[in-house]
């Protein structure tokens, strides 16, 4: 691949083009600007936009052959079969070992499934496997959508922010290149893995940045299996691709321009919420002020410890409502440790700011107001309704340990001991 010419004053010529009185909208002006940007390997997104504009102009004037000739000059200069993918990257899927890509991405997807309602191939990756039967030759990243447990945009934002800590614990999160609404995940090759948030609200699906309620839940779930990669894909992938790329999605367009203006408008609440949380985290080290959670915490174990640590990492204060013995008895729940012992363990673990006795159900609103909580964390599957009192975060279980598992182990070992004693 040809490299930029050293000491050539690309910026000088670009500045002169910008300073021209007439706008650089004629084909010759566009070609000059494109050549300078390609030569300096700068602003790849701008190059894509300018190439699209140039192609449209040449097509309108019946001179598409001139655009194709110019395009051939650029590809020859770059030493590739295309002008621009996501970047001026020398390595794309056209030259990669797809078996290695599938192996690595498969492991990442397994981890993502532990912390979500489901995952699926998204955007350009979905387009390639459905339309072309392979990963796009000019692409260099894998796009994955992850469906959060949240059912409102505000709660989705909170879960998305908290998800970053979970992904770090799972060893798949990559700090470099991550933005508020697109997470970068670790890969084992010259490609990237981009993660996009998704949630279902009142039966309609939102997938950043292209789908904002245009699809029904049944269009995505239950997911199907991609025949090319073996990875999950939306139940009706063609419908998602039509929303993302338009009705002509089956026709290849290397200079496709996504409507980011509409995306920013549609997802403005999600953007505002996440940016505010990340700004708070950058300033104070914590994304939230006070988090409230409930639990029994019997036979305090490492799963409890890790959950409390993750929550504590997110907030200034972690408040825990620990169920009382009478409350447990009323629910038919028997504990090994009494309330006093369980509360003592919570206070001693180092992650909890305050513990209070949870004696009755349905007091969430009262507790949220008392402790001024801006987030309530509950286990996935918990039937709870707090309205707009604060944000709600559903906690997936990613650790293979629970009080029920521990009790089962104890009973099993007691049985073995009894058998040995009988012998």
C-alpha positions in Angstrom: 0.0 0.0 0.0 1.3 3.4 -0.9 2.0 5.7 2.0 1.5 9.5 2.2 4.3 11.5 0.7 6.5 12.9 3.4 6.6 16.7 3.8 4.0 17.2 1.1 1.9 20.2 2.3 -1.5 18.5 2.3 -2.9 20.8 5.0 -1.8 23.9 3.1 -3.6 23.0 0.0 -6.7 21.9 2.0 -6.8 25.3 3.7 -6.5 27.1 0.3 -9.4 25.1 -1.0 -11.5 26.1 2.1 -10.5 29.7 1.6 -11.8 29.9 -2.0 -14.7 32.2 -2.4 -16.8 29.7 -4.4 -17.8 26.5 -2.6 -15.9 23.4 -3.6 -18.9 21.7 -5.1 -17.8 21.3 -8.7 -16.5 17.9 -9.7 -13.0 19.2 -10.1 -13.1 20.8 -6.7 -14.4 17.6 -5.1 -11.7 15.5 -6.8 -9.0 17.9 -5.6 -10.3 17.7 -2.0 -10.7 14.0 -2.1 -7.2 13.5 -3.4 -5.7 15.7 -0.7 -7.6 13.8 2.1 -6.7 10.4 0.7 -3.1 11.4 0.2 -2.9 12.6 3.8 -4.9 9.6 5.1 -7.2 12.0 7.0 -11.0 12.3 7.7 -12.1 9.0 6.1 -15.8 9.7 6.9 -15.5 13.0 5.0 -13.9 11.1 2.1 -16.9 8.8 2.0 -19.3 11.7 1.9 -17.4 13.6 -0.8 -17.2 10.4 -2.9 -20.9 10.0 -2.7 -21.5 13.6 -3.7 -19.1 13.3 -6.6 -20.7 10.1 -7.8 -24.2 11.6 -7.7 -23.0 14.6 -9.7 -21.3 12.5 -12.3 -24.4 10.3 -12.6 -26.7 13.3 -13.0 -24.6 14.7 -15.8 -24.3 11.3 -17.6 -20.6 11.1 -16.8 -20.5 8.1 -14.4 -17.6 6.7 -16.4 -15.5 9.7 -15.3 -16.3 8.9 -11.6 -15.3 5.3 -12.1 -12.0 6.3 -13.7 -11.3 8.6 -10.8 -12.2 5.9 -8.4 -9.8 3.5 -10.1 -7.0 6.1 -9.7 -7.6 6.2 -6.0 -7.8 2.4 -5.5 -4.6 2.0 -7.5 -2.9 4.6 -5.3 -4.1 2.9 -2.1 -3.3 -0.5 -3.3 -6.8 -1.8 -2.5 -10.0 -2.9 -4.3 -12.0 0.0 -2.7 -11.4 3.6 -1.7 -12.6 3.6 1.9 -14.0 1.3 4.5 -14.3 2.6 8.0 -10.8 3.9 7.7 -7.8 3.8 5.5 -7.0 0.5 7.2 -4.7 -1.8 5.2 -6.5 -4.9 6.5 -10.1 -5.7 5.9 -12.2 -8.9 5.9 -11.3 -9.5 2.3 -7.8 -10.5 3.5 -8.6 -12.0 6.9 -9.0 -15.6 8.0 -12.8 -15.8 8.6 -12.5 -19.0 10.7 -10.3 -17.2 13.2 -12.7 -14.2 13.3 -15.7 -16.5 13.9 -13.9 -18.3 16.7 -13.0 -15.1 18.5 -16.3 -13.4 18.0 -18.1 -16.6 19.1 -16.4 -16.4 22.5 -17.3 -12.8 22.9 -21.0 -13.5 22.1 -21.0 -16.2 24.7 -20.0 -13.7 27.3 -22.5 -11.1 26.1 -25.3 -13.5 26.3 -24.7 -13.9 30.1 -25.5 -10.2 30.7 -28.4 -9.6 28.3 -31.7 -10.6 27.0 -30.0 -11.6 23.8 -27.5 -10.5 21.1 -27.6 -10.4 17.3 -25.5 -9.4 14.4 -26.1 -5.7 13.5 -25.6 -3.1 10.9 -22.8 -3.8 8.3 -22.1 -7.3 9.6 -25.8 -8.2 9.3 -25.9 -6.6 5.8 -22.9 -8.7 4.7 -24.1 -12.1 5.9 -27.7 -11.6 4.7 -27.1 -9.9 1.3 -23.7 -11.2 0.3 -23.5 -14.4 2.3 -20.2 -13.3 3.9 -18.6 -10.5 5.8 -18.4 -7.3 3.7 -15.0 -7.3 1.9 -14.4 -3.6 2.6 -15.4 -3.9 6.3 -13.0 -4.2 9.2 -15.3 -4.5 12.2 -18.0 -6.8 13.6 -21.2 -5.0 14.6 -23.3 -6.6 17.5 -26.5 -5.5 19.0 -27.1 -6.3 22.7 -30.7 -6.3 24.1 -30.8 -4.8 27.5 -33.3 -5.8 30.2 -34.6 -2.2 30.5 -38.0 -1.3 29.2 -37.6 2.5 29.1 -35.0 4.7 27.4 -33.9 6.2 30.8 -33.5 2.8 32.3 -31.7 1.6 29.2 -29.2 4.4 29.6 -28.5 3.4 33.2 -28.1 -0.3 32.3 -25.8 0.6 29.4 -23.5 2.6 31.7 -23.5 -0.2 34.3 -22.9 -2.8 31.5 -19.4 -1.4 30.9 -18.3 -2.6 34.4 -19.7 -6.0 33.7 -17.9 -6.2 30.4 -14.7 -5.3 32.1 -15.2 -8.0 34.7 -15.8 -10.5 31.8 -12.5 -9.4 30.2 -14.0 -8.2 26.9 -14.3 -4.4 27.2 -11.8 -2.2 25.4 -11.4 1.4 26.7 -9.6 2.7 23.5 -12.1 4.0 21.0 -15.2 3.6 23.1 -17.9 6.3 22.8 -21.0 6.8 25.0 -23.3 4.8 22.8 -20.9 2.5 21.0 -18.6 0.2 23.0 -15.5 -1.3 21.6 -14.8 -4.9 22.6 -11.5 -6.8 22.5 -10.6 -8.8 19.4 -7.8 -11.2 18.5 -7.0 -9.8 15.1 -6.9 -6.7 12.8 -10.6 -6.0 13.2 -12.8 -4.3 15.7 -15.9 -5.4 17.5 -18.5 -2.7 18.0 -21.4 -3.1 20.5 -24.7 -1.2 20.1 -27.5 -0.9 22.8 -30.9 -2.3 22.1 -34.1 -2.4 24.3 -37.8 -3.2 23.9 -40.3 -0.7 25.1 -44.0 -1.5 24.9 -43.4 -4.2 22.3 -41.4 -1.9 20.0 -37.7 -2.2 19.5 -35.0 0.4 19.7 -31.5 -0.4 18.3 -28.9 2.4 18.2 -28.4 4.1 15.9 -30.9 3.0 13.2 -34.1 1.6 14.7 -36.3 3.7 17.0 -39.6 1.8 17.3 -40.1 0.9 13.6 -39.8 -2.8 14.4 -41.8 -5.0 16.7 -40.3 -7.3 19.2 -41.3 -10.3 17.1 -39.1 -8.9 14.3 -36.0 -9.5 16.5 -36.9 -12.2 19.0 -36.6 -15.1 19.1 -33.4 -14.7 17.2 -32.4 -17.0 14.3 -29.0 -18.5 13.5 -26.9 -17.1 10.7 -26.0 -19.8 8.2 -22.7 -18.1 7.4 -21.3 -17.5 10.9 -23.5 -19.5 13.2 -24.2 -16.4 15.2 -27.6 -15.0 16.3 -29.4 -12.7 13.8 -32.8 -10.9 14.1 -35.9 -13.1 13.5 -36.7 -11.0 10.4 -33.3 -9.5 9.4 -34.6 -8.1 6.1 -36.9 -5.8 8.0 -34.1 -4.4 10.1 -31.9 -3.9 7.1 -34.6 -2.0 5.3 -34.9 0.4 8.3 -31.1 0.7 8.5 -30.1 1.0 4.9 -33.4 1.8 3.1 -35.5 -0.3 0.8 -32.6 -0.6 -1.7 -30.4 -2.4 0.8 -29.9 -5.3 -1.5 -28.0 -3.1 -4.0 -24.4 -2.6 -2.9 -23.4 1.0 -2.2 -19.8 1.4 -1.0 -20.5 5.1 -0.3 -23.8 4.7 1.6 -24.3 7.6 4.0 -26.2 7.0 7.2 -28.6 9.6 8.4 -26.8 10.5 11.7 -28.9 13.7 12.1 -32.1 11.7 12.5 -30.3 9.2 14.7 -29.2 11.9 17.1 -32.7 13.4 17.2 -34.3 10.0 17.8 -31.9 8.9 20.6 -31.5 12.3 22.2 -32.8 11.0 25.6 -30.4 8.0 25.5 -27.5 10.3 24.5 -28.3 12.9 27.1 -28.7 10.4 29.9 -25.5 8.4 29.1 -23.4 11.5 28.5 -24.5 13.0 31.8 -23.6 9.8 33.7 -20.3 9.5 32.0 -19.6 13.2 32.7 -20.4 12.6 36.4 -18.1 9.6 36.4 -15.3 11.5 34.8 -15.7 14.3 37.4 -16.3 12.3 40.6 -15.3 8.7 39.7 -18.9 7.5 40.1 -21.7 7.5 37.5 -24.5 7.6 40.2 -25.1 9.3 43.5 -27.1 6.7 45.6 -28.1 3.2 44.6 -30.7 1.3 46.5 -31.0 -2.5 46.4 -32.8 -5.3 48.3 -31.9 -8.8 49.3 -31.7 -11.6 51.8 -28.0 -12.3 51.6 -28.2 -15.6 53.5 -24.9 -17.6 53.7 -23.0 -14.5 52.4 -20.9 -15.7 49.5 -18.6 -14.5 46.7 -21.6 -13.9 44.4 -23.0 -11.4 46.9 -19.6 -9.8 47.3 -19.1 -9.3 43.6 -22.6 -7.9 43.1 -22.1 -5.4 45.9 -18.7 -4.5 44.6 -20.0 -3.8 41.1 -22.8 -1.6 42.5 -20.4 0.2 44.8 -18.1 0.9 41.9 -21.0 2.8 40.2 -22.1 5.1 43.1 -21.2 7.3 46.0 -23.5 5.5 48.4 -24.9 2.0 48.3 -27.9 1.4 50.5 -29.1 -2.2 51.1 -32.5 -3.2 52.4 -32.0 -6.6 54.1 -35.1 -8.8 54.6 -36.1 -9.4 58.2 -36.7 -12.9 59.6 -40.4 -12.2 60.0 -40.7 -11.0 56.4 -38.9 -14.2 55.2 -41.1 -16.4 57.3 -44.2 -14.7 55.8 -43.0 -15.6 52.4 -42.2 -19.1 53.4 -38.5 -18.5 53.0 -36.1 -20.1 55.6 -32.6 -18.7 56.2 -29.6 -20.2 57.9 -28.5 -16.9 59.3 -30.7 -14.5 61.1 -31.2 -10.8 60.2 -28.6 -9.5 62.7 -25.9 -11.8 61.3 -26.8 -11.0 57.7 -26.8 -7.3 58.3 -23.5 -7.5 60.1 -21.9 -9.3 57.1 -23.3 -6.6 54.8 -21.9 -3.8 57.0 -18.5 -5.6 57.2 -18.0 -6.3 53.5 -16.7 -2.8 52.8 -19.0 -1.9 49.9 -22.2 -1.0 51.6 -22.9 2.5 53.1 -26.0 1.7 55.1 -28.2 -1.4 55.8 -31.8 -1.2 57.0 -34.3 -3.9 57.8 -36.7 -4.6 55.0 -39.9 -5.7 56.8 -42.7 -5.4 54.3 -43.1 -5.4 50.5 -44.2 -2.4 48.5 -42.2 0.2 50.3 -39.9 1.0 47.3 -41.2 4.5 46.8 -40.8 5.3 50.5 -37.2 4.0 50.6 -36.3 5.8 47.4 -37.5 9.1 48.8 -35.8 8.5 52.2 -32.4 7.8 50.8 -32.7 10.1 47.8 -31.8 7.1 45.5 -31.3 7.9 41.8 -31.1 4.2 40.9 -32.7 1.0 42.2 -31.0 -2.3 41.4 -32.9 -5.5 41.4 -32.3 -9.0 40.1 -33.4 -10.0 36.5 -37.0 -11.3 36.6 -38.0 -9.3 39.7 -41.6 -8.1 39.4 -41.4 -4.5 40.5 -42.9 -1.1 39.6 -41.4 2.1 40.7 -42.7 4.4 38.0 -40.6 7.5 37.6 -39.4 7.5 41.2 -35.9 6.8 39.9 -34.1 4.7 37.3 -34.3 0.9 37.5 -31.4 -1.4 36.9 -31.8 -5.1 36.4 -28.8 -7.2 37.5 -27.9 -10.3 35.5 -26.3 -13.1 37.4 -22.9 -13.8 35.8 -21.3 -15.7 38.7 -22.0 -19.4 39.0 -22.8 -19.2 42.7 -26.0 -18.5 44.7 -27.3 -19.3 48.2 -29.5 -22.0 46.6 -26.5 -23.6 45.0 -24.6 -23.5 48.3 -27.4 -25.1 50.2 -27.6 -27.8 47.6 -23.9 -28.5 47.9 -24.2 -28.7 51.7 -27.1 -31.2 51.5 -25.1 -33.2 48.9 -22.0 -33.3 51.1 -24.0 -34.2 54.1 -25.4 -37.2 52.2 -21.9 -38.3 51.2 -20.8 -38.0 54.8 -23.8 -40.0 56.0 -23.1 -42.7 53.4 -19.4 -42.9 54.6 -20.5 -43.1 58.2 -22.9 -45.9 57.4 -20.1 -48.0 55.8 
